[in-house]
Amino acid sequence: MARAAALPPSRSSPTLPLLSLLLLLLRETGAQDVQVRVPPEVRGHLGGTVQLPCHLLSPGPEVRVSQVTWLHVDAAGVSKSVAAFHPSYGPSFRGPKPGEERLSFVTAGQSPGTRQGTEMELRDATLALRGLTVEDEGNYTCEFATFPSGTSRGVTWLRAIAQPQNHAETQEVTLSLEPVPVARCVSEGGRPPARISWFSPLDGEAKESQMSGPVPGTVTITSRFTLVPLSRADGVKVTCKVEHESFEEPILLPITLSVRYPPEVSISGYDDNWYLGRSEATLSCDVRSKPEPTGYDWSTTAGVFPASAVAQGPQLIIHSVDRLVNTTFICTVTNAVGTGRAEQVVLVRDPDNEPQRRPQRCTPAETLQKPCCFQRIVI
């Protein structure tokens, strides 16, 4: 009988089972994939309460949460656990003393009558932090330990900000030829520091300084608007603009500048028609000054003051024009800052040059009322 030839043992490739196993693991892992949803950044006000949202997004109820942990990485890069929640043991916080914790879970473990959290509560690990300080800034990692998917986490950045208090004021100055601060704008206790700028119709520049604010970690900014304080700057309105990320819109603070200056004097009332015998001629001393004038003094360059001239404060009244009035009058005005003066030359005309009267054209209506109209002219 013929014997069949022996066949060699079958040798399948070892990579095939391994590849199938890998594909199975990848498929199972994808089915159990979970995600943690957290905002990339959260801002909180110093001294206030801030919430750090954290939610577990899972594909189905087969994913079970075994523990939730919050980690904080400070500015120095040191990581530490600050809060945890266990389904059986409840919340745990890292604090100085029991009862003094500043942290709490917003939803987890809040069901009345039980310390443990329900499955839905454990999927919301939002953490509340009260009494926010600068040291609380940093990265916070919300970490879910789940079965069978393992650990999933999300990272959010907590920033501590402080809204500054702002005020602006004028700084009264005296006329000078050198630039000095004429207005000041202060933004106190901001985090981050506020930004200050100026709007002005005058040429000036801002000089800024900063110092520590009233609360640790805050900054106070002082901006001084500087210019050469001439008299024309008095009463001009400038505006301080303060910007900060805590404001919905910039703060505008208007200021009215105040410059003290000596009297600026001019004389009015002379019409170049002063003739001998004219009565009740008047000169007025017009003054612009800050503060108000405290004294007026009338004099002449000749040193002789006409007897017919009477000084009444800013006015000089000449009851009857005579030849002594043919001179240069001086008005000197004084205030708390200094003195200003002005001169007015008066030319008295002789009687022969007294303005004469000549006929003036009349309207038909005026002709019916009077023979003729006259006007005074100067020859």
Secondary structure, 3 states (H helix, E strand, C coil): CCCCCCCCCCCCCCHHHHHHHHHHHHHHHHHCCCEEECCCEEEEECCCCEEECCEEECCCCCCEEEEEEEEEECCCCCEEEEEEEECCCEEEECCCCCCCCCEEECCCCCCCCCCCCCHHHHCECCEEECCCCHHHCEEEEEEEEEECCEEEEEEEEEEEEECCEEEEEECCEECCCCCEEEEEEEEEEEECCCEEEEECCCCCEEEEEEEECCCCCCEEEEEEEEECCCHHHCCCEEEEEEECCCCCCCEEEEEECCEEEEEEEEEECCCCCEECCCEEEEEEEEEEEECCCCEEEEEECCCCCCCCEEEECCEEEEEECCHHHCCEEEEEEECCCCEEEEEEECCEECHHHCCCEEEECCCHHHHHHCCCEEEECCC
